[in-house]
Amino acid sequence: MSRHEDIPSRRRFLKLAAGTAAAAVLAGGLSRVARADDLPHVSESDPTAKALGYVEDASATKDPKHKAGDTCANCQFYSGGATGFGPCQLFPGKAVSAKGWCISHTVKQA
């Protein structure tokens, strides 16, 4: 068997491997989003939420520490999308509103 005969089978293998890897990445990303949507939402009456001054709508807060434009969506602890609800490191196992805010808000570093 010459080296030239191995090239097509090697190419076929590499294409298959690349396709499988891309499918795995896509499937992993989709399941992560689905899990975030399944998390229970943090209630403003939750003890941790009360301690952190969490509000589901940042425009409704009267806290003097709140700065215009600060929301969970631009906080380093939030890992959800720009809208809807997503996970927050400060509320393990729960989702907060992207429009929410709490006193622990820390702007994401670019």
Phi, psi and omega per residue, in radians:
M1 nan 2.242 -3.111
S2 -1.593 2.920 -3.141
R3 -1.133 -0.532 -3.101
H4 -1.165 -0.509 3.139
E5 -1.297 -0.410 -3.121
D6 -1.399 -0.386 -3.048
I7 -1.063 -0.841 3.130
P8 -1.073 -0.698 -3.138
S9 -1.218 -0.593 3.091
R10 -1.165 -0.749 3.104
R11 -1.085 -0.762 3.131
R12 -1.060 -0.773 3.125
F13 -1.081 -0.800 -3.121
L14 -1.117 -0.679 3.096
K15 -1.120 -0.762 3.128
L16 -1.107 -0.770 3.137
A17 -1.109 -0.739 3.133
A18 -1.152 -0.734 3.116
G19 -1.116 -0.722 3.115
T20 -1.135 -0.740 3.122
A21 -1.109 -0.750 3.127
A22 -1.114 -0.721 3.114
A23 -1.124 -0.679 3.131
A24 -1.148 -0.723 3.113
V25 -1.117 -0.784 3.128
L26 -1.098 -0.796 3.141
A27 -1.120 -0.691 3.107
G28 -1.130 -0.695 3.118
G29 -1.174 -0.674 3.134
L30 -1.182 -0.698 -3.128
S31 -1.203 -0.565 3.115
R32 -1.142 -0.717 3.109
V33 -1.140 -0.741 -3.134
A34 -1.088 -0.698 3.130
R35 -1.158 -0.677 3.125
A36 -1.100 -0.657 3.124
D37 -1.193 -0.442 -3.107
D38 -1.463 -0.170 -3.129
L39 -1.187 2.492 3.057
P40 -1.192 2.541 -3.138
H41 -1.401 2.507 3.092
V42 -1.254 2.314 3.080
S43 -1.648 2.553 3.111
E44 -1.130 -0.302 3.116
S45 -1.537 -0.106 3.087
D46 -1.043 2.380 -3.112
P47 -0.960 -0.722 3.120
T48 -1.177 -0.704 3.126
A49 -1.088 -0.732 3.110
K50 -1.103 -0.753 -3.117
A51 -1.114 -0.570 -3.120
L52 -1.676 0.034 3.140
G53 1.140 0.547 -3.099
Y54 -1.167 2.337 3.001
V55 -2.238 2.502 -3.095
E56 -1.295 -0.368 3.117
D57 -2.275 1.880 -3.066
A58 -1.020 -0.500 -3.131
S59 -1.213 -0.235 -3.126
A60 -1.607 -0.144 -3.087
T61 -1.379 2.547 3.076
K62 -1.969 0.170 -3.119
D63 -1.141 2.244 -3.120
P64 -1.135 -0.315 3.125
K65 -1.357 -0.293 -3.125
H66 -1.274 2.302 3.066
K67 -1.892 2.522 3.133
A68 -0.943 2.325 3.117
G69 1.611 -0.234 3.109
D70 -1.304 2.137 3.064
T71 -2.487 2.941 3.085
C72 -1.041 -0.588 -3.095
A73 -1.042 -0.473 3.139
N74 -1.947 0.414 3.117
C75 -1.732 2.518 -3.115
Q76 -1.175 -0.364 -3.123
F77 -1.474 -0.253 -3.087
Y78 -1.618 2.350 -3.127
S79 -2.179 0.362 3.111
G80 -1.630 -2.935 3.139
G81 -1.420 3.111 -3.100
A82 -1.283 -0.290 3.103
T83 -2.318 2.877 3.113
G84 1.388 -2.538 -3.114
F85 -2.108 2.671 3.120
G86 -2.760 2.944 -3.111
P87 -1.220 2.580 3.088
C88 -2.299 2.372 -3.126
Q89 -1.098 -0.435 -3.115
L90 -1.376 -0.303 3.141
F91 -2.202 1.258 -3.074
P92 -0.987 2.326 3.100
G93 1.378 0.125 3.138
K94 -2.323 2.837 3.138
A95 -1.995 2.501 3.082
V96 -1.985 2.830 3.124
S97 -1.319 2.413 3.082
A98 -1.076 -0.469 3.127
K99 -1.526 -0.014 -3.087
G100 -1.342 -3.113 3.136
W101 -2.846 2.630 2.977
C102 -2.551 2.971 -3.052
I103 -1.189 -0.237 3.117
S104 -1.546 0.117 -3.106
H105 -0.933 2.225 3.088
T106 -2.336 2.122 -3.073
V107 -1.079 2.372 3.091
K108 -1.080 2.426 3.046
Q109 -1.529 2.340 -3.097
A110 -1.276 nan nan
